[in-house]
Amino acid sequence: MKKPFVLACTLGLALGGCTQSTDTSTTTTSTAASPSAASSGGGKTIGFSVQNREAHFYQDMEAGMKARAAKYGYTVNVVDAARDNAKQQSQVEDFISQKVAAIVLTPYDSQAIGSAIVEANKAGIPVFTADIANAAKDGKVVSHIASDNVQGGGQAGKLMCAGLPGHVGTIAIIDEPEVTSVQDRVKGFKAALKANCPNVTVVADIDGGGERAKASSVMDDILQSHKDLKGVFGINDDSALGASKSVSAAGLSSKIVIVGYDAQPEAQTAIKNGTMYGDAIQHPDQIGAKTIDAIHDYFNGKTPPAKIAVDVGTFTKADAK
């Protein structure tokens, strides 16, 4: 996974005062404010720039945000950065010109996003990040809402230990090291290996870009270099499914344990069919809902926590329906 940007509207501005974004990928969802929502500050517009709207994970997050926003009478204006940092930067500028009440970002580039956040700060628009954090030194974020990825990586590590015969062997990680949430996943994963199966050795840790085709290509190279590989951890489902494709093509599905992260429907099917062992499972709808809750608290004069963590569980064949 990578990163997005998000939103803007001055705190007192109603939807009718916001201009339509020039981004053709924009979708605006309007919600009628109930009397109780209006009395608590409803009617505001929140801008959400998501790094990759095609990803099922972010679709679930968007649904969670919109459902909770309806409760408060807010409007969520969603735009797709399409894994393009320049496009996301432009979307933040659009939100600022529209004077949205708050901006939510899932940054495509955790470092580069800082300059856009600075501009929103200058405009007096509060910025929140969801799933992917701002890693730049510049730019103030009110609150970051995400899965506890260190804990989630630990869950993936425990699955790997459980899946490896004798809890030993050589494994690979298909990584995406520039993404902050992935850094935490890998940290938790390695810590769990050390604690639960110290005789497991990571022999390759390679960037797969969080993309299925690239992950499959990386996996092909790993299989050539490490003939006795016993396991693979993919930092998201696309990475794990890409690895699974290559492992299956090599006729090694019964010999290599594959663990992913997210447990989206296609990965759940792969786990049910036995081509993957298991996944750490996130709850993106909860991330979306908690993001809106944090924004609502901010609008009402409260100070939300700087970090809001959502626990990660596990999904194995025993959980498949």
N, C-alpha and C positions, 0 to 999 in steps of 0.2 A: 504494500500500500504506500501511497505517498501523501501529498498534501494539498490543502485548499485554502481559500480565503472566504471573506464573507461580507458583512453587511453595514448598513448605515441609515439613520434617520434621527434627527434631533429629537430629544426626549419629549417635547411637547407637540410634535408635528403629527397630524392625522394622515392617514393613507392618501387622502385626496390631494395633499400637497406634494406628494412624491412624484417624480417624473419616471417614465418607463425607461428601463435600462436598454441600451443599444445592443446588448448581447442577446443574440437570437436564441440562446439556450436557456434564457430566463423563464422561470415558471413562478407566478405569483399566486399564492393561496390566500384568499380573504376569509376572515372569520368575523361574524357579527358579534360585537361585544355585548354580553349580557349586562344588566344593571350592576351586578356585583363586580363583574370584570371591569366595567367602566369606572366604578368607584375606586378600584385599586390601581388605576392607571392603564386600563386597556386601550385598544385602538392604535397602538404604536406599531411601526413596521421594523422588523428585524431582517437584516441582510445576511444571507448565508452563502459563502463561496465554498463549494465542495471540490476537492481536488480531482475526483473521478466519479461522476454521477452514474456511470454505467455499472460500477461495483455494487453488488447486492448489499454488501455491508453498509455502504453509504445511503442506499435506498431505504434500508431499515432505519438508519439514524434519522434521515429526513422525515420518515413517517412518524417516528417518536416525537420529533420536534414539533411537527405540525399538529399532532393530536394534543400535546400539552399546551401549545400556543392557543389553540381553540378554547381551552379552558379559561384562559386569561383574556381572551378577546384580542390577541395580537395577530399580526399578519407576518408570515415568513416568506421572504422573497429569495428564491433559490436560483443560483447561477452555477454553471459547471465550468471549472477551470480546465477540464480536459487534460490534466497532467501537463500544464503549460504555465510556468512561473510568470512569464510576461503577461499572459492573459489574466492570471489571477491578480497581478498587480493592478491591471487596468480595471478589473471588477471592483476592487477596493476603492479606487478613485471614483468610479461610478456611484458607489454607495455613499461616498462622502458628498458628492454633488447632489445626490438625492436627499441628503440629510436624514438618513435612517436613524432610528433611535439606538441601535446597537448593531455591531458586526460580529458574526461568528465565522471562524476560519478553520478549515482543516488544511493546513499549508502543504503545498506541493514541495516546496523547498523550505525547510525549517530555518535555514540561515538567511536566505534572501528575503524572507517575508518580513523581516524586521523593519525595513524602510517603509513598507506600506503601513505597518502598524503605527509607526511614528507619525505618519500623515494623519491617520485617524485620531491619534492622541491629540495632535495639534488642533483638529477640528472639534474636539470635545466629545467624540463619539466613543463609548466604551467598547472594547474589543474582548471577545472570549474565544478561546480555542477549544476544539473538540477532537478527540482521538490523537491528533498530531500537535505537538507543542511547538512554540516559538523557541528556537535555539539561538537566536541572535541576541547579542548584548543590548541592542537598541529595541525600543518599543515596549510599552507597558500593556500587559494583558491582565484583565481583572481576575479571571479564573480559567483554569484549564480542567476540562472534564474528559476523562478517558478511562479505559480499562486499566486496572492495575497490571501493567504489562510485565513487571518483574515477577509478580505472583503468577501471572499467566504463563510466562516462560518457564517458571518452575513446574507448573502443571504439565507442560509439554515435555519437560525433562523427565518427570516421573513416568509419563506414558512410555517414553523411549526406554527407560530402564526396565519397565515391566514387559515391554515387547521383545527385548533382546534375549535370546536363549542364554541362560547362565549369567545374564546381566554383564556380558563382556562383549568386546568387539570394537571395530573401527567404524566411525560414523562421519557424515558430512553435514554441513549447514549450508543451505542455500539462503543467502543473506540479502539485506538491503541496508548497508551500514550507515548511509547518510540520514536515515529516518530515525528520529528520536525514540518513537515507540518501539521500533525494531531493535534498537540498541538495548532497550530495557528487556525485551523478550529474550534476546540472546544472553544477556547477563543472567537472567533468572534461569534460563535453560542450562547454562554451564554450571551454575551453582547447584542445581538439582542433580546433575550428573555426578558432581564431586561428592555430594552428600549421600546419594543413593546407589550409585554404581561407579565407584572410582576407577574400576578397571576398563571403563569405556574410554576410548581415545578419539578426539576430534582430529581427523587427518586432513580435512579440507573445509574452508570457510570462505565461500565465494559469492560475490554479488550477482544475484539473479534479477535485480531490478524490480522485484515484486510482480513480474510479468510471466505468464505461463510459457510462452514460446522461448523466451530467453532462459527461463529456469530449465526447460527441457534440454536446450543446447548445453547449458552448464552441466547438467546431469550426465549427458553423453560424455563430456570431457572427464568428469570425475570417475565414471565407470571405466574409462580407458586407463586412468592413472592409478586406480585403487581396485584391483581385481577381487579383493576379499572384503569389500565393503559390506557392513551388516545393517546400517541404518542411515536415514536421512531426515533432517528436520527442515521443513520449509516454513519460512517466517510468516507466510500467509497461505491461503488455500490455493491461489494461483501457482505459487512456488511449489507447493506439495503436489498438486495435480500435474504440473509440468514434469516434475521429477518422476511421478508415477507413470506417466506416459513412456518415458525413456526406459525405466526399469522394466515395465511390461514388455516393451519392444525387444529388450535384451533377454527376455525369458527368466527374469530374476525376481518376479513378484513374490514368490514363496520364500525367498532368501534375504530380502531387504525390508526392514521395518521402516515405514514412512509415517511420520507424524507431522501434522500441519497445525494451522492456527486460524481460527474463525468459526469453523464448522458451518459453513454455508451449505445450502441444499445439495449442490453437486458433490461436495466433499463428504457429506453425510451418506450419500448414495455409494460413494467409493469405499467408505468405511464399512457400510453394510455388505458390500460385495467382496470385501476382503483385500482390495487393492491398496488400501491405506489402513494403518493400524488404529489411529485415533487422532483427535484434534483437541486443542484447547478451544473452548467455546466462549466467545464474547457475547455481549448483549447490547448491540448498537442502538436498539430502540430505547433502552434505559439511558444510554449516554445522551441521546437526543433530548429525552424528557428532562433529565437532570440539568442539561445546558439551559433550557428554557426556565427551569426553576431558579437557577442561579441568576439569570437575567432579570427575572421577576423580582427577586429579592433586591437586586441592585436598584431597580426602578423605584422600589419602595423604601429606599434609604438604608438597607441592610448591607453589610459587607460579607459577600460569600467567601468561602475558603479559597485560598489561592489554588489549591489542587483538590479535585473531587474525584475519588477513585471508585470504579465499578468492578466488583469481583469477577474473576474469570473461572469458569468451570471446565469440565472435561466431557468429551463425547467419544464413546467407543461403540463397538458392534453391539454390545449389550443394551445401549441406549437407542439403537436404530429401530424404527417401527417397520 
